Amino acid sequence: MVNRAALRKTCQHSAMKHPKHSKAPPTPSVLAVPSYHRILVKHGLIEKTLSIPDAYKVFLRVGADPEVEKLRRKVERGSKIKHVPALYLATAMALQGMTKQELEALKGRIEKKRV
């Protein structure tokens, strides 16, 4: 004979609902600023208040700099930096690999081109 009380018993684990943990979305201020702007600010090449179109022009000049191009070629393809799209990744990693002196020299070269 089968115990009917045991058959009616539901599995306790499936009855429990697990809370879903979701990451909070990035703050709107982070989303409003393009990654190339954040990259340049992080490395001290522009001021945070520089307009987005001007920052993009600077980013293009930085990417065209011969020293940055050399470093960009050496960057490993598979490595990633959080919150940086692939389009800007090589330049961002090249800047990360530069010393403070190299960054200052780059800043000087960029400012000369701007004038």
MARSEGU-989223 format. One record per atom (N, C-alpha, C): residue number from 1; residue in three letters; atom name; x, y, z negated. Coordinates in pm, whole numbers. Last residue first. Layout:
BEGIN
NODE;NUM;ALA;CA;X;Y;Z
...
***
This chain:
BEGIN
NODE;115;VAL;N;4734;7372;3183
NODE;115;VAL;CA;4758;7514;3213
NODE;115;VAL;C;4777;7537;3358
NODE;114;ARG;N;4726;7097;3175
NODE;114;ARG;CA;4600;7170;3161
NODE;114;ARG;C;4615;7315;3203
NODE;113;LYS;N;4986;7012;3178
NODE;113;LYS;CA;4905;6988;3297
NODE;113;LYS;C;4776;7069;3296
NODE;112;LYS;N;5058;7078;2917
NODE;112;LYS;CA;5126;7145;3029
NODE;112;LYS;C;5044;7130;3157
NODE;111;GLU;N;4899;6899;2772
NODE;111;GLU;CA;4872;7043;2761
NODE;111;GLU;C;4939;7121;2873
NODE;110;ILE;N;5024;6659;2843
NODE;110;ILE;CA;4884;6681;2880
NODE;110;ILE;C;4851;6830;2876
NODE;109;ARG;N;5276;6692;2727
NODE;109;ARG;CA;5265;6676;2873
NODE;109;ARG;C;5122;6703;2920
NODE;108;GLY;N;5202;6707;2454
NODE;108;GLY;CA;5271;6819;2519
NODE;108;GLY;C;5258;6812;2671
NODE;107;LYS;N;5099;6449;2419
NODE;107;LYS;CA;5012;6566;2397
NODE;107;LYS;C;5072;6689;2465
NODE;106;LEU;N;5332;6303;2459
NODE;106;LEU;CA;5219;6288;2552
NODE;106;LEU;C;5126;6408;2541
NODE;105;ALA;N;5474;6381;2232
NODE;105;ALA;CA;5528;6411;2365
NODE;105;ALA;C;5418;6403;2471
NODE;104;GLU;N;5304;6273;2037
NODE;104;GLU;CA;5327;6418;2041
NODE;104;GLU;C;5381;6461;2177
NODE;103;LEU;N;5330;6001;2099
NODE;103;LEU;CA;5200;6065;2110
NODE;103;LEU;C;5213;6217;2117
NODE;102;GLU;N;5601;5964;2039
NODE;102;GLU;CA;5553;5943;2177
NODE;102;GLU;C;5418;6009;2199
NODE;101;GLN;N;5591;6014;1764
NODE;101;GLN;CA;5673;6100;1850
NODE;101;GLN;C;5628;6088;1996
NODE;100;LYS;N;5432;5806;1675
NODE;100;LYS;CA;5386;5944;1658
NODE;100;LYS;C;5462;6039;1749
NODE;99;THR;N;5436;5544;1929
NODE;99;THR;CA;5476;5603;1800
NODE;99;THR;C;5421;5745;1792
NODE;98;MET;N;5187;5333;2080
NODE;98;MET;CA;5281;5445;2085
NODE;98;MET;C;5314;5496;1945
NODE;97;GLY;N;4989;5145;2074
NODE;97;GLY;CA;5126;5097;2069
NODE;97;GLY;C;5231;5207;2068
NODE;96;GLN;N;4759;5291;2109
NODE;96;GLN;CA;4782;5231;1978
NODE;96;GLN;C;4927;5186;1963
NODE;95;LEU;N;4778;5349;2379
NODE;95;LEU;CA;4793;5458;2282
NODE;95;LEU;C;4822;5404;2143
NODE;94;ALA;N;4727;5093;2477
NODE;94;ALA;CA;4855;5157;2508
NODE;94;ALA;C;4881;5270;2409
NODE;93;MET;N;4467;5059;2389
NODE;93;MET;CA;4571;4975;2332
NODE;93;MET;C;4710;5031;2361
NODE;92;ALA;N;4338;5252;2546
NODE;92;ALA;CA;4330;5259;2400
NODE;92;ALA;C;4442;5177;2336
NODE;91;THR;N;4392;5153;2802
NODE;91;THR;CA;4446;5284;2762
NODE;91;THR;C;4446;5296;2610
NODE;90;ALA;N;4251;4910;2787
NODE;90;ALA;CA;4396;4910;2814
NODE;90;ALA;C;4459;5042;2772
NODE;89;LEU;N;3979;4992;2734
NODE;89;LEU;CA;4056;4911;2641
NODE;89;LEU;C;4207;4921;2663
NODE;88;TYR;N;3800;5115;2894
NODE;88;TYR;CA;3894;5202;2824
NODE;88;TYR;C;3993;5125;2738
NODE;87;LEU;N;3655;4899;2996
NODE;87;LEU;CA;3701;5003;3086
NODE;87;LEU;C;3811;5090;3023
NODE;86;ALA;N;3564;4756;2778
NODE;86;ALA;CA;3678;4704;2854
NODE;86;ALA;C;3738;4810;2946
NODE;85;PRO;N;3482;4973;2499
NODE;85;PRO;CA;3449;4901;2622
NODE;85;PRO;C;3574;4862;2699
NODE;84;VAL;N;3525;4930;2165
NODE;84;VAL;CA;3588;4994;2281
NODE;84;VAL;C;3553;4912;2405
NODE;83;HIS;N;3449;4805;1925
NODE;83;HIS;CA;3375;4923;1973
NODE;83;HIS;C;3444;4997;2087
NODE;82;LYS;N;3762;4662;1844
NODE;82;LYS;CA;3620;4675;1815
NODE;82;LYS;C;3565;4809;1865
NODE;81;ILE;N;3967;4560;2101
NODE;81;ILE;CA;3953;4650;1987
NODE;81;ILE;C;3803;4668;1967
NODE;80;LYS;N;4123;4256;2214
NODE;80;LYS;CA;4015;4355;2212
NODE;80;LYS;C;4024;4442;2089
NODE;79;SER;N;4314;4056;2444
NODE;79;SER;CA;4295;4122;2316
NODE;79;SER;C;4189;4232;2325
NODE;78;GLY;N;4359;3956;2701
NODE;78;GLY;CA;4257;3895;2615
NODE;78;GLY;C;4227;3970;2486
NODE;77;ARG;N;4572;4098;2822
NODE;77;ARG;CA;4436;4106;2877
NODE;77;ARG;C;4329;4058;2778
NODE;76;GLU;N;4812;4296;2658
NODE;76;GLU;CA;4755;4163;2683
NODE;76;GLU;C;4610;4178;2727
NODE;75;VAL;N;4992;4555;2810
NODE;75;VAL;CA;4885;4516;2719
NODE;75;VAL;C;4831;4378;2758
NODE;74;LYS;N;5166;4640;3003
NODE;74;LYS;CA;5216;4542;2907
NODE;74;LYS;C;5107;4487;2815
NODE;73;ARG;N;5028;4835;3136
NODE;73;ARG;CA;5060;4712;3210
NODE;73;ARG;C;5105;4601;3114
NODE;72;ARG;N;5027;5036;2947
NODE;72;ARG;CA;4900;4972;2981
NODE;72;ARG;C;4924;4840;3054
NODE;71;LEU;N;5288;5129;2949
NODE;71;LEU;CA;5240;5054;2832
NODE;71;LEU;C;5112;4977;2864
NODE;70;LYS;N;5285;5258;3200
NODE;70;LYS;CA;5382;5151;3171
NODE;70;LYS;C;5333;5063;3057
NODE;69;GLU;N;5082;5448;3160
NODE;69;GLU;CA;5066;5344;3264
NODE;69;GLU;C;5160;5227;3238
NODE;68;VAL;N;5200;5609;2968
NODE;68;VAL;CA;5081;5533;2930
NODE;68;VAL;C;5059;5420;3031
NODE;67;GLU;N;5403;5719;3126
NODE;67;GLU;CA;5438;5641;3006
NODE;67;GLU;C;5321;5553;2963
NODE;66;PRO;N;5259;5859;3332
NODE;66;PRO;CA;5347;5745;3363
NODE;66;PRO;C;5383;5658;3243
NODE;65;ASP;N;4915;5935;3299
NODE;65;ASP;CA;5051;5962;3252
NODE;65;ASP;C;5140;5839;3275
NODE;64;ALA;N;4657;5871;3352
NODE;64;ALA;CA;4745;5889;3467
NODE;64;ALA;C;4890;5915;3427
NODE;63;GLY;N;4536;5871;3103
NODE;63;GLY;CA;4546;5745;3176
NODE;63;GLY;C;4642;5752;3294
NODE;62;VAL;N;4545;6146;3051
NODE;62;VAL;CA;4620;6053;2965
NODE;62;VAL;C;4641;5921;3039
NODE;61;ARG;N;4370;6237;3244
NODE;61;ARG;CA;4510;6279;3249
NODE;61;ARG;C;4598;6187;3166
NODE;60;LEU;N;4135;6118;3153
NODE;60;LEU;CA;4185;6083;3287
NODE;60;LEU;C;4333;6121;3301
NODE;59;PHE;N;4111;6250;2909
NODE;59;PHE;CA;4130;6105;2910
NODE;59;PHE;C;4184;6059;3046
NODE;58;VAL;N;4063;6510;2996
NODE;58;VAL;CA;4187;6482;2922
NODE;58;VAL;C;4215;6331;2927
NODE;57;LYS;N;3811;6468;3107
NODE;57;LYS;CA;3920;6518;3192
NODE;57;LYS;C;4055;6488;3126
NODE;56;TYR;N;3672;6397;2878
NODE;56;TYR;CA;3689;6299;2985
NODE;56;TYR;C;3802;6339;3079
NODE;55;ALA;N;3677;6634;2736
NODE;55;ALA;CA;3746;6518;2680
NODE;55;ALA;C;3768;6413;2788
NODE;54;ASP;N;3512;6790;2896
NODE;54;ASP;CA;3654;6825;2884
NODE;54;ASP;C;3736;6708;2830
NODE;53;PRO;N;3264;6654;2856
NODE;53;PRO;CA;3325;6663;2990
NODE;53;PRO;C;3474;6698;2986
NODE;52;ILE;N;3241;6686;2567
NODE;52;ILE;CA;3254;6554;2628
NODE;52;ILE;C;3311;6562;2770
NODE;51;SER;N;3436;6943;2406
NODE;51;SER;CA;3317;6895;2476
NODE;51;SER;C;3346;6762;2545
NODE;50;LEU;N;3595;6918;2089
NODE;50;LEU;CA;3608;6936;2233
NODE;50;LEU;C;3486;6875;2303
NODE;49;THR;N;3590;6863;1819
NODE;49;THR;CA;3488;6955;1870
NODE;49;THR;C;3495;6977;2021
NODE;48;LYS;N;3809;6712;1757
NODE;48;LYS;CA;3678;6647;1753
NODE;48;LYS;C;3570;6732;1819
NODE;47;GLU;N;4080;6775;1982
NODE;47;GLU;CA;4003;6809;1862
NODE;47;GLU;C;3867;6742;1871
NODE;46;ILE;N;4307;6523;2111
NODE;46;ILE;CA;4209;6632;2125
NODE;46;ILE;C;4145;6660;1989
NODE;45;LEU;N;4498;6351;2017
NODE;45;LEU;CA;4523;6415;2146
NODE;45;LEU;C;4423;6528;2176
NODE;44;GLY;N;4485;6187;1793
NODE;44;GLY;CA;4525;6327;1777
NODE;44;GLY;C;4551;6400;1907
NODE;43;HIS;N;4381;5940;1807
NODE;43;HIS;CA;4525;5950;1829
NODE;43;HIS;C;4574;6095;1828
NODE;42;LYS;N;4110;5992;1766
NODE;42;LYS;CA;4181;5902;1675
NODE;42;LYS;C;4333;5918;1686
NODE;41;VAL;N;4047;6143;1992
NODE;41;VAL;CA;4046;6207;1859
NODE;41;VAL;C;4128;6123;1762
NODE;40;LEU;N;4065;5945;2191
NODE;40;LEU;CA;4154;6063;2196
NODE;40;LEU;C;4161;6133;2061
NODE;39;ILE;N;3863;5768;2105
NODE;39;ILE;CA;4001;5721;2121
NODE;39;ILE;C;4097;5840;2117
NODE;38;ARG;N;3632;5927;2116
NODE;38;ARG;CA;3677;5875;1986
NODE;38;ARG;C;3824;5831;1993
NODE;37;HIS;N;3622;5964;2395
NODE;37;HIS;CA;3635;6081;2306
NODE;37;HIS;C;3689;6037;2171
NODE;36;TYR;N;3581;5705;2483
NODE;36;TYR;CA;3706;5772;2522
NODE;36;TYR;C;3730;5896;2437
NODE;35;SER;N;3326;5649;2377
NODE;35;SER;CA;3443;5584;2319
NODE;35;SER;C;3573;5652;2360
NODE;34;PRO;N;3112;5937;2328
NODE;34;PRO;CA;3167;5827;2407
NODE;34;PRO;C;3297;5773;2347
NODE;33;VAL;N;2880;6000;2077
NODE;33;VAL;CA;3014;6035;2124
NODE;33;VAL;C;3071;5916;2203
NODE;32;ALA;N;2643;5892;1992
NODE;32;ALA;CA;2637;6011;2076
NODE;32;ALA;C;2773;6047;2135
NODE;31;LEU;N;2699;5688;1819
NODE;31;LEU;CA;2651;5653;1952
NODE;31;LEU;C;2655;5773;2046
NODE;30;VAL;N;2769;5831;1593
NODE;30;VAL;CA;2870;5746;1656
NODE;30;VAL;C;2828;5714;1799
NODE;29;SER;N;2528;5952;1530
NODE;29;SER;CA;2642;6037;1564
NODE;29;SER;C;2753;5958;1632
NODE;28;PRO;N;2356;5739;1462
NODE;28;PRO;CA;2339;5809;1589
NODE;28;PRO;C;2458;5895;1628
NODE;27;THR;N;2535;5455;1330
NODE;27;THR;CA;2469;5584;1310
NODE;27;THR;C;2459;5657;1443
NODE;26;PRO;N;2459;5122;1436
NODE;26;PRO;CA;2551;5234;1416
NODE;26;PRO;C;2476;5366;1403
NODE;25;PRO;N;2222;4925;1246
NODE;25;PRO;CA;2271;4981;1372
NODE;25;PRO;C;2366;5097;1345
NODE;24;ALA;N;2315;4680;1010
NODE;24;ALA;CA;2254;4810;1034
NODE;24;ALA;C;2308;4865;1166
NODE;23;LYS;N;2266;4340;1078
NODE;23;LYS;CA;2359;4451;1058
NODE;23;LYS;C;2285;4580;1086
NODE;22;SER;N;2046;4132;900
NODE;22;SER;CA;2081;4202;1023
NODE;22;SER;C;2173;4318;989
NODE;21;HIS;N;1950;3834;782
NODE;21;HIS;CA;2045;3941;756
NODE;21;HIS;C;2078;4007;889
NODE;20;LYS;N;1641;3714;693
NODE;20;LYS;CA;1733;3736;805
NODE;20;LYS;C;1821;3855;771
NODE;19;PRO;N;1572;3485;433
NODE;19;PRO;CA;1575;3625;481
NODE;19;PRO;C;1678;3640;592
NODE;18;HIS;N;1404;3185;495
NODE;18;HIS;CA;1531;3248;465
NODE;18;HIS;C;1528;3392;515
NODE;17;LYS;N;1129;3042;345
NODE;17;LYS;CA;1176;3128;453
NODE;17;LYS;C;1304;3196;409
NODE;16;MET;N;1040;2710;275
NODE;16;MET;CA;1104;2834;231
NODE;16;MET;C;1149;2915;351
NODE;15;ALA;N;954;2488;403
NODE;15;ALA;CA;852;2582;359
NODE;15;ALA;C;912;2714;315
NODE;14;SER;N;1177;2339;443
NODE;14;SER;CA;1115;2400;560
NODE;14;SER;C;1009;2502;521
NODE;13;HIS;N;1226;2257;176
NODE;13;HIS;CA;1323;2340;247
NODE;13;HIS;C;1259;2410;367
NODE;12;GLN;N;1017;2091;98
NODE;12;GLN;CA;1032;2221;33
NODE;12;GLN;C;1123;2313;112
NODE;11;CYS;N;799;1915;295
NODE;11;CYS;CA;940;1937;268
NODE;11;CYS;C;958;2078;212
NODE;10;THR;N;496;1829;133
NODE;10;THR;CA;573;1891;242
NODE;10;THR;C;717;1909;198
NODE;9;LYS;N;307;1548;58
NODE;9;LYS;CA;409;1642;8
NODE;9;LYS;C;489;1699;124
NODE;8;ARG;N;157;1350;161
NODE;8;ARG;CA;106;1488;170
NODE;8;ARG;C;209;1591;128
NODE;7;LEU;N;296;1120;94
NODE;7;LEU;CA;286;1159;234
NODE;7;LEU;C;242;1303;250
NODE;6;ALA;N;259;1099;-179
NODE;6;ALA;CA;395;1121;-131
NODE;6;ALA;C;393;1167;14
NODE;5;ALA;N;-9;1040;-189
NODE;5;ALA;CA;37;1163;-251
NODE;5;ALA;C;177;1197;-200
NODE;4;ARG;N;-27;785;-82
NODE;4;ARG;CA;-77;900;-5
NODE;4;ARG;C;-29;1034;-64
NODE;3;ASN;N;174;521;-68
NODE;3;ASN;CA;139;625;-164
NODE;3;ASN;C;100;751;-86
NODE;2;VAL;N;49;227;78
NODE;2;VAL;CA;128;348;92
NODE;2;VAL;C;80;452;-7
NODE;1;MET;N;82;-118;0
NODE;1;MET;CA;0;0;0
NODE;1;MET;C;88;126;0
***
